[in-house]
Amino acid sequence: MGFAEEHQRWLEYHKKRRTGERLDRLDRGHRHGEQMFVERVWWPIFGKLDDLHPEYEVADWRGRPYFVDFVWKPGQVKFAIEIKGYGPHVQNTDRTRYRQELNRETYLQIAGYRVVAIPYDDLESAPEQTISLLKALLTPCLLKTSSEGSGQFIEDRARHAADGEPDEWHDTAGGCGEGAWY
């Protein structure tokens, strides 16, 4: 199944499980930047959208609902992924909104999420850089959470090595595992 079909199926899956504000937020929130991220970054890395949740609701430090652009939960690990445009997140914000955004990110980390900010401009002009960074960040988690499915992951790494792509182990202390392939 190609990206367009899989993306539509994935959105419908999430829409069927939501009502009210949660459904409305998915309709309003999953727009150009989020779609670019899924198509130009996530899909090339994974080729699937499993365990990726769009417009995921969490409570902020005040107990108010907040929607994260994406949450990826491949098991025990949780990543909060935010697409950040310069205009809405920097240029067109005031001190109060800026402070609230930083507090929200800190609270997400306290709640056990690893927060990843993706620059909107990179999605348009340099998605390959974002792909490289995400691979380096997420690979230790894939190694740790996919022990039962690690055969395919190892086969993929071997195929990349056979194709002459760089593939070496790097220590990434503080990550989800012991190291990362890249």
C-alpha angles and dihedrals in degrees: 000000000000127000098262093052094043092047091052092047091049093050092048090049091056094042092054090058096051137073137178118359093356091059093041091051091053090052093047100035105045097076140131100315094043092046091049090052093052094045102037101033116014098041095049090051100044109012088217139061100225116145091009112121120195122216092002116194121229130161115248125223090279092052092252120136116259127181119221114206091235138355119196115199111174092166127305093355123085126196123187109204119195125187106216123198117196094231102052096033101040119003099042099040134094130219094266095053091043091052091047091051092052091046090050091053092049091049091050088055091050088051089057102264124131103222118220120187114202116197110231091215091059090055088059101038109020113019090151090066091053090047091054093048094048092047090053091047099043103037095081088054091050090052092049098043099039102058090129092046097035093111092074092044091052090046089053091050090050091050091052090050091049089052088057095252116146109263117168135144118252127187110243103179111190093034127107094276142013097284147329140252117231 
